[in-house]
Amino acid sequence: MLEEKKIPYKIYLEEDEMPTSWYNVRADMKNKPAPILNPATLKPITVEELEPIFCRELAQQELDDTTPYIEIPQEIRDFYKMYRPAPLVRAYCLEKALGTPAKIYYKFEGNNTSGSHKLNSAIAQAYYAKKQGLKGVTTETGAGQWGTALSMACSYFDLDCNVYMVKVSYEQKPFRREVMRTYGANVTPSPSNTTHVGRKILEEFPGTTGSLGCAISEAVEAATTKEGYRYVLGSVLSQVLLHQTVIGLETKTALDKYDIKADIIIGCAGGGSNLGGLISPFVGEILRGEADYRIIAVEPASCPSLTRGKYVYDFCDTGKVCPLAKMYTLGSGFIPSANHAGGLRYHGMSSIVSQLYEEGYIEAVSVEQTSVFEAAQQFARIEGILPAPESSHAIKVAIDEAMKCKETGEEKTIVFGLTGTGYFDMVAYQRYNDGEMSDYIPTDDELEASFAKLPKVE
């Protein structure tokens, strides 16, 4: 069957086909994302104001909405070669099992020790920190993929790495925590008693399982109170989405190599960087009037920022020490239930993804975690890869869309992002297999209580 179709089971790029620049989709957006605001003045923040928090060059990337392509430094490109290009895989076995006429492809980002796409940005941020002569960095992590990736990157550049890990994930995923420690990182469950903001959150929410917003606040406080340190983030920010465009650029080059035209592109959505990285080159074609695609963002029903949130200015963290961004948000104080997709527990969404969603360039759906794990198990048994819970949100909707094609007889081409593996998520799989997993969806009253605390910004 593979020979007949003349399309390899796995499509790899040659070394000279790999991206040499990241793609900044903001350059092609007619309506730019609203500027992030200084929390003290509520005025658009400047590079100089960001520098106490971020590395200098990363601050510049964060605010650059005009440069379409930003060159990837050679040292980062050399590191990428250790695990990139990532394969674009034709899911022939899944297609056959579903009996669908749809053609299904997935971009697999799990071929590195961190087990996910997060290393694409971690190595870039560590590189800029080292270039600036810093001692180390601080960060937060949800499920642990970002913390793992950053600990690897910091080890490579001999930087100190301090990770605040969302408490529920710290407890559910001890082996991910130990990988971080193996690479030299210091890992603290968040919220903790080690920071002022952590103690405040614990006092206000005793017994809390934590959130990414909490962990961000702690990491920022730690960075800004320790000389020679800066804060780095694994999602949400425009600089992170920029680095993740290696995913979409490789995907598009691989498709073009075999004259394949995607009809539907699907990605899981937490903070938005992996989704944004996958879809950016395709969105760029839409914005320039060169092509059209149906793009679907998939988020957990327990933390539905796009599908049930408000598009307003909000703090990027629970402690309200970070800048404000205009985004789809559930409120910076919203703490989601302890679901197993730890990387999809952020209260807001990337400003870029939010703007694209607001203008109708992408769609969004939310799915419940038991149905996500059902799809994950189905995929694992058929395609032979145990997917991360986060990635499984995209798998769930890819299967749904393929089954719609079966009903209508349409031969659509579906591409989704398989952002990583789930081998450190076995507690979640155990609870699903034991029938102990539940679906929690926040009520309208709970969301309204959170919305009532949103900052009043015109």
N, C-alpha and C positions, 0 to 999 in steps of 0.2 A: 504493500500500500504506500510506503514511504517513497519508493522509487517511482511509482505511477504518478504521484502528486508532484514529484520533483522538488519538494520542499523538505529540508532536513528535519529530523525530530528535534534537534537543537540547533539554533542558528547562533553562531559565534562570529564576532567581527575580527578582522585582522588587526594587528597592532596599528597600522597606519590609518585605520578607519575609526579608531577611538577618538572621542571628543578632545579637543585641545583647548576649548573655552567653555565656560558655563554660559547658559542662555538666560538672560534677564527679561522675562516676559513683560515686565512693567514698561519697557521701552516701546512695546507695541500696543499697550493699552491706551485707548483714547482718554478714558477716565481713569486717572491714576488712583491707587488706594489712598485714602485720606491719610495725612501725615500723623505719625505718632507724636504724642504730646508730653511735654515736661510736666510731671505731676505737681510741681510747685507753682508753675506759672500758667499752666494749661495752654502754652504756646507751642508751636511746632518745634520739636527738639532739634538741636544742632549736633554735628559731629563732635564738637568740643564738649558738649554736655554729655554725650554718650561715652566718651573716652575713659572716664573713671570706672565705667562698668565693663565695657567691651574693649578688645584690642583695637588699635587705631584703624587698621585696614578693614577690619570687620565692621566697624562703625560706618566707614565710608560706603561699604557695600550695602549696608542696611538702608541707607538713605538715597542710594543711586537709582533713580527711576528713568534714566535716559540712555544709559549705555547698554546696547543690546547684547553684546558678547564681552565677557570678562575672561581674560586669559587665565588658564589654570597653570600655576607655577610648575616648573619642571619637576621639582622634588615631590610635589603632590602627585603628578602624573606617574612618576616612577613608582610611588607607593601603590597607586591604583592598579598598576600592572601585576601586583602580587595576587589580586583576586578579581580583576576586571580584564576583559569585558565579561559581564554577566550574561548567561544564555537567555535567549528568547525561545521558549519551549512550546512546541505544538502539542496540545493535550489530546493526542489521537485516542488514547485509551478512555479518557473521560468522554469524549465525543461518542465513541462506540457504545459505552455503558449507558449513556443518556438517550441514545437513539436519535440524536438531533442532527439536522442538516447544518447547524452552525459550525463554524470553524473557531476553535478556542485556542488562544495563545496566552502564556503567562511569562512575565519577566521575573526571573528568579534571582533574588538578592541575598540568598542565604549562604553563599559559598565563601564564607570567611568565619573566623573563630567567634566573632561577635554574634554571628547568626542572623544578621539583618543588614538593611540598607544604611543604618546609622553611621557606619564607618566612613561613608562618602563625605560627610560634613565634619565628623570628628577629626579626621586627619588634617583637613583644611584649617579648622580652628586651632588645633594644636600647633600647626606650622606657623600661623601668624603670631601666636603667643610666643613661640620660641624665637621667631624673627625679631620680635620686639624686646627680647631679653628678659621676659618675665620668669618668675620662679615657678609659678604653677597656676592652676585654674580651679574654679569651683563650678558645680553644676547640680542639677536634679536629675532623677530618672524615675520613670513609672514602672513599667514591666522589667526594666533592667537592660534592655538592648542598648540604649544610648549610653548608660554608665559603663557597660562592658566595652563598647566601641571607643569611648573616650579614654578609658584606662589603657587600652591597647595603643591608642595614638600618643598619649602622654608618655607611655613607656618607651615608645620609639624615639621620641624627642627628649627624653630624660626630663620631664616636667612633673611636678607634684600634682596629684589629682585628688580632689575632695568631692565626694558624691553624697548628696542627700537623696535617699531612696524612699519613695512613698511607703509608709509603714506596712500597709496591707501586702504590697509586693515583697518587701523585705522579709516578711514572715512566710509568704506563700512560695517564694522562689529563692531558697537559701543557696542553691548551687550557682545561680546567676551572680549572687552577691560574692560567692567565693571565687568566681572567675575574675571579678573586678579586683579582689584583694590579691589574687595571684599575679595580676599585672601591676600591683603596687598601689592601688587606690585605697583611700580611707573611706569607708562606707558608713553612713549614719542614717538610722531610720528617722523619717520625718512625719509629723513634727517632733522636734527634739528639745531637750533642755539646754542645748549648746548655743542657742541664739536667742536674742531678745524677742524676735517675732515668733519663734517656735514656742517659747514659754507662754506668750500671749495667746496663741492659738490653742494650746493645751488647756489654758485656763478657761477660755471661752467654749471650747468643745472637748471636754474631758472624755477620754476613751476613743477619740476619733481615729479612723483608719488612715487618715491623711488624704492628700490630693496633690496633683502636680502643682497647683497654685500655691499650696503651702510650702512644698519643697523648693520651688523657685524663690520664694521670699527668703527662705533660710540661706540658699546658695548665694543670692545677691548680697545679703547682709554680710556673709562670711567674706565674700570677695572684696567688698568696699571697705572693710575694716582691717584688712590684712595687706600690708605693703608687698608689692610685687606680684599681686594676684589679680586676675580678671575673671569675670563670669562668662560662661559659655552655655549655649542652649541647644537642645537637640531637635527642636521643632518650632513651629509658629512663626519665628522671625523670617523676614525676607531673605536675609543672608543665608539661612539654612536651606530654604527652598531653592535658592540659587545653586548651592552646591549639589543638591539632589537632582538637578536637571541632567546630570550624567545618565540617570536612569532613562529619562524620556528621550534624550538625544541618541543613546545607544538603541533604544527600542525602535525609534523612527528609522534610523539607518538600517537596522536589520530588516524591517518591513520593506523599506524601499529597495533593498538589495534583491528581493524576490518579487517585487512588484505587488506586494500585498497591501490592500487598502483596508484599514480598520473602520468598522462601522460604529462599534461601541467600545469605549475605554472606561474601565472600572478600577477604582482604588479605594482602600479603606481611609477613613478620615478621623484623625484625632486632633492634632494641632495643625495639620495640613501640609507639612513639608514633603512627605513622601508622595502624597497625592499630587501636590503641586509640581514636584520634580518629574513625576511620570507624565503629567498632562501638558506641561508648559509648551514643548515644541509643537504639539498638536493644537493647543489653544492659539499659539502664535499664528498658525496657518489660518485659523478661523478669523482672527482679528485682522489679518492682512487680506482676507477675502480669497484665499487660495484653496481652501478645502472646508469640508464640514464634517463634524463628528458628533455623536451623542456621548456625553461624558457624565458618568455617575459617581458621586461621592457616597460612600457607605459608612454610616456611623452607628454606634451602639444605641439602642433605645434607652439605655440607662443614663446616657450623657449626650443628648441630642441637640448640640449647639446649632447646627444648620437648620434642622427641621422644626425645632420648637423654640429656638433662641430669639433674641432681639438683635437687630443690626444697629448698634450704638457704640459710643465710646465706653470703654471699660478698662479697669486695671488688668494688667497681664498676670498679676499674682494675687494671692489671698491676703498677704500682708500689706498690700497697697504701697509698695516702695518702688515698683517698676513704672516705666512710662505707661501712658494710656494709649490704647489702639482702638480704632474703629473696626469692629468685627462682629460676627455673629457670636453671641455670648449667652450663657445661662446665669451670668453674674459671678464675679470673682470669689464670692463667698460660697458658691455652690460646691458641695462635696458629694460626688456621686457615690452610689452604692458600691460595695466591694466586689465589682465584677472582675472577671478573669482576664479581660483585655486591658491589662494595666497601662499599655501605651496609648489607649484611647480614653483617658480619664481627664482630659483637660477641659476647662470650663468654656474656652473660646475657640476661635478658629483663625488661621492665618488671614491677615488683612487682604492679601492678594486673592486667596481662595474665596473669601467673603465677598469681595468686590465682583469677582467673576460670577458667583452664585446670585448675587443681587441683580446683576444685569442679564441673567438668564443664559449665560454661556455653559453652565453646568447644572446638573440636577443633583438632588440629594435624597437619600432614603435612610431610614433607621431600621435596624433589625435586632431581634431579641437573641440573647446569648445561647439559649438551648438550640435554636435553629442554626446558629452559627457553628456550634460544635457538631451538630449533625452533618452539616456540609463539610466541616474539617475532617471528620472521620470518613465520610464518603470519598473525599479527595485522597486521603492518605491510603485508603485501601485500593484505590484505582490507579493513582499516579505515583505512589510509592514515596511521597515526601510528606513528613509530618509537619503541617503548617503552623505558624504562630497564630494564636487567637486573633491578633489584630488582622493579619492577612486573610484569615478565614471569613471576615466580613465581606471582603471582595469576592471570595470564592462562592459564598452563599448567593450573592446577587448575580454572579456570572452564570451559575447553574440555573437560577431563575430565568435569566434572559435566554439561555440556551433552550430551556423547556418551552418558552414562548415561541421560539423559532420552530420547535417540533410541532407545536399546535398549528402554526400558520404556514409551515413549509418554506419559510424564508431562509436563505443561506447567508446569514449575516456573519461577519467576522468580529469576534469578541476578543479584546485584549485586556488582561487584568494584571495588577501588580501583586506578585507573591513576595512580600517584603522580608520574609524571614522564616526560620524554622521554629518549631515548638518544643524542642527537646528539653528546654528548661521550664516548660509549662505543664509538667506531668501531673501536678496536683490538680490543675484545672481539668485535665482529661480524666483523671481518676474520679473526680466529683461528677463529671458528666456520665461516665460509665457506671458509676454506682447509683445514678438517679438522684443525686443530692443537689444538682445544680438548679437554681431557680432564676426566674426572669423578674427583675425589678424595674419598673418604669416610674419615674417621678410623676406625681400628680400635678395637675394644673395649679393647685393651691401651693404646693412646694416651690414650683417655679416662680409663681407670682411673689412669694415671700422673698425669693432671691432677687427678682427684678426690682423690687421696691428699694433695694439697697444700692442700685446702680448709681454711679456718680452723675451729677447733673451737669452735662457738658453740652453747650449749644453747637 
